[in-house]
Amino acid sequence: MSNGTPNTLTQLWLRNAAILLVELMLLAISVMAAFIPMDNYNTAVNLAIAVMMAIVGLLFFMGLLHEGVILRLAAATGFTWLIIMFILTFIDYFTRRS
């Protein structure tokens, strides 16, 4: 095991710990923002924080930052369809009569 495996494991643990700390900081900011009265902007602020958390998870934890173009394209396509499904769901919800 003199090929640098312990160093690689240490780097892996440190990278994942740093990602976890960033995610926990964003979670704490989200919790604090939920208790600050911002009228109608609470939802927008918390959604922006959630998007940042998702980006950190996708790029760093899932490793899309250093992957090839095909994998990035597949992830972008999946999220595009997710957005389309949300749009269709909200259109259906807001156009129904009560």
C-alpha positions in Angstrom: 0.0 0.0 0.0 2.8 2.3 -0.7 1.1 3.7 -3.8 -0.6 6.5 -1.9 -3.8 4.8 -0.9 -4.0 6.2 2.6 -3.4 9.7 1.3 -6.2 9.2 -1.2 -8.6 8.0 1.5 -7.7 11.0 3.7 -8.4 13.4 0.8 -11.7 11.6 0.1 -12.8 12.0 3.8 -11.7 15.6 3.9 -13.5 16.4 0.7 -16.7 14.8 1.9 -16.4 16.5 5.3 -16.1 19.8 3.6 -19.1 19.2 1.4 -21.1 18.1 4.5 -20.1 21.3 6.3 -21.2 23.5 3.4 -24.5 21.6 3.3 -25.0 22.1 7.0 -24.2 25.8 6.8 -26.7 26.2 4.1 -29.2 24.3 6.2 -28.6 26.6 9.1 -29.0 29.6 6.9 -32.3 28.2 5.6 -33.6 27.6 9.2 -32.6 31.2 10.2 -34.2 32.6 7.1 -37.4 30.8 7.9 -37.8 32.7 11.2 -36.9 36.2 9.7 -40.1 38.0 8.7 -39.5 38.9 5.0 -43.2 39.2 4.0 -43.6 37.3 0.7 -39.9 36.8 0.1 -39.4 33.9 2.5 -40.4 31.3 -0.1 -38.1 32.8 -2.7 -35.1 33.0 -0.3 -35.6 29.4 0.9 -36.0 28.1 -2.7 -32.7 29.9 -3.7 -31.0 28.3 -0.7 -32.4 24.9 -1.7 -31.1 25.4 -5.3 -27.7 26.2 -3.9 -27.8 23.0 -1.8 -28.7 20.9 -4.8 -26.0 22.4 -6.9 -23.4 21.7 -4.2 -24.7 18.1 -4.0 -24.7 17.6 -7.7 -21.4 19.2 -8.6 -19.2 18.1 -5.7 -20.8 15.2 -3.9 -22.0 13.4 -7.0 -18.8 14.4 -8.8 -20.4 16.0 -11.9 -17.8 18.7 -11.8 -15.1 16.3 -13.0 -17.1 14.0 -15.1 -17.5 13.8 -18.8 -19.9 15.7 -21.1 -22.3 12.8 -21.5 -22.9 12.4 -17.8 -23.4 16.1 -17.4 -25.8 16.1 -20.3 -27.8 13.2 -18.8 -28.1 15.0 -15.5 -29.2 18.3 -17.2 -31.8 16.4 -19.3 -33.2 14.8 -16.1 -33.5 18.1 -14.4 -35.0 19.7 -17.5 -37.7 17.0 -17.4 -38.2 17.5 -13.7 -38.8 21.2 -14.3 -41.2 20.5 -17.1 -43.2 18.1 -14.8 -43.4 20.8 -12.1 -44.6 23.3 -14.7 -47.3 21.0 -15.9 -48.3 20.1 -12.4 -48.6 23.8 -11.4 -50.5 24.6 -14.6 -53.0 21.8 -13.8 -53.3 22.9 -10.2 -53.9 26.6 -10.9 -56.4 26.1 -13.8 -58.7 23.8 -11.9 -61.9 25.3 -10.5 -62.6 24.8 -6.8 
